[in-house]
Amino acid sequence: MLEQKATEGVFDNLDGKFVARLREISSNTRTTSDGKATITFKTARIEASYSPDIIKIIEAGRLVAIPNVLGVNSKDNYSIYEVADVYPMHYSMLTLDRNQPGAIRKEFMTLIEKEWQQGSKSTWIEIIAAPTGYTLQLIADRIEPNFIRKNIAPLTGSEVSLLSDETIKKFICYTPRDPMSLEHYSIGDLLGATDNQIPFTVNIEKLLHYHVGAFAFTGSGKSNLTSMIIRKAMNSVPNVKFVIFDLSSEYGINILDLLRSHQSRIVLTEPLPDHDGNGSIKDDTVAREIAEDYLVRQVVPEALAEVKNEILESIKQIIIEDKIRTLSIPSESEHIMQEFSTYGGLLRSLADLTNEKFSASNQKILIPAVVNMIKKFLREQGLNEDSLMDFKTKDLIKSILDLLSKAKLRADAAILTIFTNLQVALEQPSAQEQEDQPENNDNNSNSRRNYDTKRLVEEILDKNVESPKLFVINLPEADVARYFCSEVIDRVFRKRKSNFTLIPRVVFVFDEAQEFIPADKRKEDGTDTSSRTVERLLRHGRKYNLNGWISTQRIAHLNTNALQQLHSYFVSTMPRPYDRQLISDTFAIDDAFVDRTLMFQNGDWLMTSFKATNTQNVPVFFHAINNEDSILD
């Protein structure tokens, strides 16, 4: 009686129809995807009484409780396992093989088929389940069960129970302080957990703060999921901004309603006809023509093709409200040349000189003193590493050359050559451009005309409640995008560190992340630069409320150091076995769960998180809310 009271409401054995016991714990060892090590997964094999009704409702994602060694006598400690696979078994199937005559095999299979429909003592349900690493404790005088992260060996032969809806909610789902705001934290419905629809709620702020990855084959809904999370975050996370590096031109439509209802920026690299961001357009006819040209440049979800007129109306409103900016992004070669025109480029040149293997040691000794002179100059002049060198720099160069002249250097010493040539270059008129001149207020058309990377970064970090909250940057080819992405993040980092503030929170979204953080990094195409910058963001960004979201279909081609910084992962269908194996290795997800993703429909996801759910690294199957339903609403 006491035992029944303790377990009341915790378990749900389907009105006594679910009767199951643990048969064995088996181990499966295989080599890792890189072939350098081995990894072992343990699974439980459970036998449950067969009935047509029960096997229909037991599926992957169900949570079960198995008594463990801590509750041998008290039955108050249970190891929690998650169902990975289910299939019916018949006793005759174990001995049925090709050595028997065909007529006998056919007769056996006919008998077996009838017993599936009627039920038989020769049939049972075979359930494969993997450990979640958690133990459920039933504590006297406490209504709710306690969950502790402790992997305890279950007792073979003991009775297995299904967790109830309420227990599953407490185990997995995040509960916001205000129950009325539950919908802002719900990202879908749990799959396979119970017979009922249970909203899957997560802590959106922690989800974003500890970085996220979304991995799926093309067409599986990565952009749809990302857009839906952005939508939820705008309603639940205070002071959050999103900067989307959009290589595929999808987000200009996927979050169209948010771009219209919030202060936002759509940044294009090619101006729309009759619109270069120099002022508002009030004429409806002109705005409609520009909207049609904008729509041609975007990828429109198939489900929205029939509502083209409504979409054009929303785009027209964005154009009339002057939310579109045109930004000229330097080409790859121009970007490299531009680096040498800034104080940061000069400092990096000196750093490269220090690292040269065959560089003279006497000039290496001088480099720290020269760097200190440059940094002192920047502080006195109120400049930063992004500032262009100009006529003001001449006095600095003269001081440095005076210092070098006192040292015993060869006439062709590299450090001497750098500053001599720089002095000559600064005599040219083209070097008089100053990027850091004060700009007019954004309401002035001149400010719009001069929209550049510096202005973009200022708006990203602007704490004003009226400042833009969403930035969709439509990027050209990947080579140019890498340098631009790196420059924006570096500037944001420097400004955030110098301002000593954590507001606003900025989430950088990298669509087609394999273009920014590939495993094979090369200097000549900019992947070395972008990979280093994004990895820095994922390693150190949390300290400054700078967060990352990476989305890709090619996880096998990603920088593994960057992957290790992610605390939450969304995985959908990935046909290549190597990709699934890599996900399993990298995120410690049992192979059985990852393989289930092959049977996913669009919108189905496998998620694990160390921070956003109530429990750590428990695989959760769920069907995501369709973002497309919200675009026109």
Secondary structure, DSSP 8 states (H G I E B T S, - for coil): -HHHHHHTTTB--TTTT--EEEEEEEEEEEE-TTSSSEEEEEEEEEEEE--HHHHHH--TT-EEEEEBGGGTTT--EEEEEEEEEEEEEEGGGGT--TTS-HHHHHHHHHHHHHHHHH--TTEEEEEEEEEEEEEEE--TT-SS-EEEE----B-TT-EEEEB-HHHHHHHH----SSGGGGGGTEEEEESSS-SS--EEE--HHHHHHT-EEEE--TTSSHHHHHHHHHHHHHHHSTTEEEEEEESSS-HHHHTHHHHHHS-EEEEESS-BTTBSSSS----HHHHHHHHHHHHHTS---GGGGGGHHHHHHHHHHHHHTT-EEE-----HHHHHHHHTTBHHHHHHHHHHHHH-TTS-HHHHHHHHHHHHHHHHHHHHHT--TTSB--TTHHHHHHHHHHHHHTS---TT-HHHHHHHHHHHHTTSGGGG--TTS----TTSHHHHHT--HHHHHHHHT---TTS--EEEEE--SHHHHHHHHHHHHHHHHHHHHHHT---SEEEEEEETGGGTSBSS--TTTTHHHHHHHHHHHHHHGGGGTEEEEEEES-GGGB-HHHHTT-SEEEE-----HHHHHHHHHHHT--HHHHHHGGG--TTEEEEEESSSSSSSS--EEEEE--THHHH--
